[in-house]
Amino acid sequence: MRILPFLKYSPCGNTTILVRNVPLSPAERARAAAEMIASGHLEAEQAGYADTEAALPRLDMMGGEFCVNATRAFAAQLFEEGRLTPEGEASGGVVSVSGMPERLRVRVRRVAPGRFESAVLLDLPEAPPLERVAPGIHLVRVPGIAHLVLDAAAHPLPVDKDRDTAALFARFGLLDEDAAGCIWLRRGPSGPSITPFVRVRETGTTYAETACGSGTLAASVVCRAVYGDAGELVLMQPGGEALRVTRADPVRPDGWAAWIGGPVRLLARGEVFVDCLEEER
């Protein structure tokens, strides 16, 4: 058994455990995460491993995937530890995250004790590729994860999330992806909303997520390209909070960039007992 220091955040309800400054192998990360996020343990939708002591702060997710919401939680952690630089009313910095080949800019503003507005900038060489794979279904690939975005008016929500999403992943050749999602997109008078399901291959988990940052980004790509939406897009998450996608000026001439931001809450901090890891010698 190992005792690991941790923080638990809620970025828009997408509960995230961040283990602090503990070097583990990818296999150990996956095993420990599966134990920690399980019902009856710490319980969360995902887990990551934060190295805040490195010259370039680093976040590794439980399956090596990229996660927007975990990155936003990591940014809040860095803010609290004084690792970000003041930028007007907010603070900003640069981080490295699994599933992303390049560094990412983050920006955080504290709104109350343990509560933050946190955003991450995705500055990509090109716009996320969009492919219509079936009527009412689009495949959007964003760094570290592939998402199927389904028109909820044409495709009902899954009755059995594991069986039905696995069938969709198999149908469209996504079972071998490190991470893949099914994002049901609704468009109504009050604005768009999503219902996301995300599968991480390494840990063998599929979660009906309370919020999904990369799924929000994928849905925003569909909203703009298919439905002609413009300006800042605000997408309601299942947990009742919204994520904002705001286009930005890319660094590259032919690039594509957007800020993805929303609320983050610190829920807990302490030590967690993990049975699947051997005691450090």
Sequence and secondary structure as in RCSB ss.txt:
>XXXX:A:sequence
MRILPFLKYSPCGNTTILVRNVPLSPAERARAAAEMIASGHLEAEQAGYADTEAALPRLDMMGGEFCVNATRAFA
AQLFEEGRLTPEGEASGGVVSVSGMPERLRVRVRRVAPGRFESAVLLDLPEAPPLERVAPGIHLVRVPGIAHLVL
DAAAHPLPVDKDRDTAALFARFGLLDEDAAGCIWLRRGPSGPSITPFVRVRETGTTYAETACGSGTLAASVVCRA
VYGDAGELVLMQPGGEALRVTRADPVRPDGWAAWIGGPVRLLARGEVFVDCLEEER
>XXXX:A:secstr
 EEEEEEEEEETT  EEEEES    HHHHHHHHHHHTSTTTT  SEEEEEE SSSS EEEETTS   HHHHHHHH
HHHHHTT SEEETTEEEEEEEETT SS EEEEEEEEETTEEEEEEEEEESS   EEEEETTEEEEEETTEEEEEE
ETTTS   SSHHHHHHHHHHHTT TTSSEEEEEEEEEETTEEEEEEEEEETTTTEEEE S  HHHHHHHHHHHHH
HH   S EEEE TTS EEEEEEE  SSTT EEEEEEEEEEEEEEEEEEETTS    
